[in-house]
């Protein structure tokens, strides 16, 4: 397949949009429904990425790809899910400020481990050896296929989030987020609900982290910057934290605009790419977040359409 017409940066730009959209959708369940302000998204993302990478590169498996790849990516997803159980148990009864500090501390701990455990992760120098579990001919063809596979995974996340919105479990998440003491007084298992939510969404973030690592093919601690959490959170708030498609709309307007249009199609000086553009990106994302919170606090898509949701739940 001749893909000379396709820009490699365009593939990577769309891949970034897809991954951040998936993270934003999972964050939507935590923040938009259950009101759990998780500022450690990149921590679970990094656990999945490095668990997969270490197992894939460092372990001498008795079988090759694709089974080696599938086992390692499943293990990375499981590791992130178990981390979600531990962190969820620790922060489950804390207030919003405590959850923010606790999840941010977890993400910082993951970054420190990735930097200091040189024998496993390669430390600051990074770890290579990751590859696609297939070869369809050429780097661009492999990356394009991986983009399609990742988009299919995020499509599954969209379907799961959509089903949660229309299920009793979704109503329970809304009840926990709206008034947890009232939900608890009515006999609802609020702590267990939040713990299960943290486990499932963290596992999804870990899966996306592993898939991101495959596209990168070389893992560095710089892949675990707070910009990943910031991008997912800003996109979610911008699009509408209570709406299913809020994260996707927000990612297109933020990551899509900056990472594709600004970096690829505007005449930006080459020397800006190393320092100026990343700083500019974070500044613009922060400014967008402030403006949205000031003038449209429910985001572009607005608040949850509870009337339509209730009709769909009760079949009216």
C-alpha positions in Angstrom: 0.0 0.0 0.0 1.4 3.4 -1.1 0.9 5.9 1.7 3.3 8.6 0.5 0.5 11.0 0.3 -0.3 10.6 4.0 1.7 12.8 6.5 3.1 10.8 9.3 2.5 13.7 11.7 -1.2 13.7 10.7 -1.5 10.0 11.7 0.1 10.8 15.1 -2.1 13.8 15.6 -5.3 11.8 15.0 -3.9 9.1 17.2 -3.4 11.6 20.0 -7.0 12.9 19.5 -8.3 9.3 19.8 -6.3 8.5 23.0 -7.2 11.7 24.8 -10.8 11.3 23.8 -10.8 7.8 25.4 -9.2 9.3 28.6 -11.7 12.1 28.6 -14.7 9.6 28.3 -13.4 7.6 31.3 -12.8 10.8 33.2 -16.4 11.7 32.4 -17.7 8.8 34.4 -15.6 9.8 37.3 -15.9 13.6 37.3 -19.1 14.2 35.2 -21.3 11.6 36.9 -19.8 10.6 40.3 -18.1 13.9 40.9 -14.7 12.3 41.6 -12.1 14.9 40.7 -9.3 12.5 39.6 -6.1 14.6 38.8 -4.0 11.5 38.5 -5.2 10.2 35.1 -1.6 10.1 33.8 -0.7 7.9 36.7 -3.0 5.1 35.6 -2.1 5.8 32.0 1.6 5.3 32.9 1.0 2.2 35.0 -0.6 0.5 32.0 2.1 1.8 29.6 5.1 0.8 31.7 3.7 -2.5 32.9 3.1 -3.5 29.4 6.5 -2.3 28.2 8.5 -4.0 31.0 6.7 -7.3 30.5 7.0 -7.1 26.8 10.7 -6.2 26.7 12.2 -7.6 29.8 10.4 -11.0 30.1 11.6 -14.0 28.0 8.2 -15.4 27.0 8.0 -19.0 25.6 5.8 -17.8 22.8 5.9 -14.9 20.4 3.5 -12.3 19.0 0.6 -11.9 18.9 0.2 -14.0 22.1 3.1 -12.3 23.8 1.6 -8.9 22.9 -1.9 -9.8 24.1 -0.7 -11.3 27.4 1.4 -8.2 28.1 -1.3 -5.7 27.2 -3.8 -7.6 29.3 -1.4 -7.6 32.2 -0.8 -3.8 31.9 -4.6 -3.2 31.9 -5.0 -5.4 35.0 -2.1 -3.6 36.8 -3.8 -0.3 36.1 -7.1 -1.6 37.3 -5.6 -3.0 40.6 -3.9 0.4 41.1 -7.4 2.0 40.7 -8.7 -0.3 43.4 -5.9 0.7 45.8 -6.1 4.4 45.1 -9.9 4.3 45.1 -9.9 2.7 48.5 -7.5 5.3 49.9 -9.4 8.4 48.5 -12.9 7.0 48.6 -14.0 8.8 51.8 -12.0 12.0 51.2 -13.5 15.3 50.1 -12.8 16.8 46.7 -9.6 18.5 47.8 -8.3 15.2 49.3 -9.1 13.3 46.2 -7.3 15.9 44.1 -4.2 15.7 46.3 -4.3 12.0 46.6 -4.6 11.2 42.9 -2.0 13.9 42.0 0.4 12.3 44.5 -0.2 8.9 42.9 0.6 10.2 39.4 3.8 11.8 40.9 4.8 8.5 42.5 4.4 6.7 39.1 6.6 9.3 37.4 9.3 9.0 40.1 9.2 5.2 39.8 9.6 5.4 36.0 12.5 7.7 36.5 14.4 5.9 39.3 13.9 2.2 38.5 16.6 2.1 35.8 16.9 -1.7 35.7 13.2 -2.0 34.8 12.2 1.2 33.0 15.5 2.5 31.7 15.1 5.6 33.9 15.4 9.0 32.3 17.1 7.5 29.3 14.0 5.5 28.5 13.3 2.0 27.3 13.0 0.8 23.7 12.1 -2.5 22.1 8.3 -2.1 21.8 6.8 -2.9 18.4 3.5 -3.5 16.7 2.1 -7.1 16.9 1.9 -7.3 13.1 3.7 -6.0 10.0 1.5 -5.0 7.1 4.3 -3.3 5.2 6.0 0.0 6.1 6.0 2.2 9.1 3.1 4.4 7.9 0.9 1.4 7.2 1.5 -0.1 10.6 0.8 3.2 12.4 -2.3 3.7 10.3 -3.6 0.3 11.2 -2.8 0.9 14.9 -4.7 4.2 14.7 -7.7 2.2 13.4 -7.4 -0.4 16.2 -7.1 2.3 18.9 -10.1 4.1 17.4 -12.1 0.8 17.6 -11.1 0.5 21.3 -12.2 4.0 22.0 -15.4 3.3 20.1 -16.0 0.5 22.6 -15.4 2.9 25.5 -18.0 5.3 23.9 -20.5 2.5 23.8 -19.8 1.5 27.4 -20.3 5.1 28.6 -23.5 5.5 26.5 -24.8 2.3 28.1 -23.9 3.5 31.6 -25.9 6.7 31.0 -29.0 4.5 30.3 -28.6 2.0 33.1 -29.5 1.8 36.8 -25.7 1.9 37.5 -25.6 5.3 35.8 -28.4 6.6 37.9 -26.5 5.4 41.0 -23.4 7.2 39.9 -25.4 10.4 39.4 -26.9 9.9 42.9 -23.5 9.4 44.5 -22.2 12.5 42.7 -25.2 14.7 43.5 -25.6 13.8 47.2 -23.6 10.9 48.6 -24.8 11.2 52.2 -28.4 11.0 51.0 -27.7 8.0 48.7 -25.9 6.3 51.6 -28.9 6.9 53.9 -31.1 5.2 51.3 -29.0 2.1 51.6 -27.0 2.5 48.4 -23.4 1.1 48.5 -21.7 4.4 47.7 -18.1 3.4 48.7 -18.3 0.1 46.8 -19.8 1.9 43.8 -16.9 4.4 43.7 -14.3 1.7 44.2 -15.7 -0.3 41.3 -15.8 2.8 39.1 -12.2 3.6 39.9 -11.2 0.0 39.1 -12.9 -0.1 35.7 -12.0 3.4 34.5 -8.4 3.0 35.7 -8.1 -0.2 33.8 -9.3 1.6 30.7 -6.8 4.3 31.2 -4.1 1.7 31.6 -5.1 0.0 28.3 -4.9 3.3 26.5 -1.5 3.9 28.0 -0.3 0.6 26.7 -1.6 1.3 23.3 0.0 4.8 23.4 3.3 3.1 24.3 3.1 0.8 21.2 2.7 3.8 19.0 5.7 5.6 20.7 7.8 2.4 20.6 10.2 4.1 23.1 9.1 4.8 26.6 10.4 7.8 28.6 9.2 9.5 31.8 8.4 12.6 29.8 5.5 10.6 28.4 4.0 10.9 31.9 3.7 14.7 32.1 0.8 16.4 33.7 -0.2 17.7 30.2 -2.0 14.4 29.5 -4.3 14.8 32.5 -4.7 18.5 31.7 -5.6 17.8 28.1 -8.3 15.2 29.1 -9.7 17.4 31.9 -9.8 20.7 29.9 -11.4 18.9 26.9 -14.0 17.3 29.2 -14.9 20.6 30.9 -14.9 22.5 27.6 -17.2 20.0 25.8 -19.4 19.4 28.8 -18.4 17.1 31.7 -22.0 15.7 32.1 -22.5 14.8 28.5 -21.4 11.6 26.7 -19.9 13.4 23.8 -18.5 16.3 25.8 -15.0 14.9 26.0 -14.8 14.1 22.3 -16.0 17.6 21.3 -13.6 19.2 23.7 -10.6 17.1 22.4 -11.4 18.1 18.8 -11.5 21.8 19.8 -8.3 21.7 21.9 -5.9 18.9 21.0 -7.2 18.7 17.4 -6.8 22.4 16.9 -3.3 22.7 18.4 -1.7 19.4 17.7 -2.9 19.2 14.1 -3.7 22.6 12.7 -1.2 24.8 14.7 1.8 22.3 14.7 1.3 20.9 11.1 -0.2 23.6 9.0 0.7 27.0 10.4 4.1 28.5 9.5 5.7 28.0 13.0 9.5 28.4 13.3 11.3 25.1 13.7 13.0 26.2 16.9 9.6 26.6 18.6 8.8 22.9 18.6 11.2 22.0 21.5 10.1 24.5 24.1 7.8 27.3 23.0 5.0 25.2 21.5 4.6 22.9 24.5 4.4 25.9 26.9 2.1 27.7 24.5 -0.1 24.6 24.4 -0.5 24.4 28.2 -1.1 28.2 28.4 -3.9 28.0 25.8 -5.5 25.0 27.5 -5.4 26.8 30.8 -6.9 29.9 29.4 -9.7 27.9 27.7 -10.5 26.2 31.0 -10.7 29.6 32.8 -12.9 31.1 30.1 -15.3 28.1 30.0 -15.7 28.1 33.8 -16.4 31.8 33.8 -18.9 32.1 30.9 -20.2 28.5 30.3 -19.6 26.4 33.4 -21.5 23.4 32.0 -19.5 23.4 28.8 -20.4 23.7 25.1 -22.9 20.9 25.2 -24.4 22.0 28.5 -25.6 20.0 31.4 -27.0 16.4 31.4 -30.4 16.3 29.6 -32.1 14.7 32.6 -35.6 14.8 31.1 -34.6 12.9 28.0 -32.5 10.5 30.1 -35.4 9.7 32.5 -37.7 9.1 29.6 -35.3 6.7 28.0 -34.7 4.9 31.3 -38.4 4.4 32.0 -39.5 3.9 28.4 -41.9 6.9 28.4 
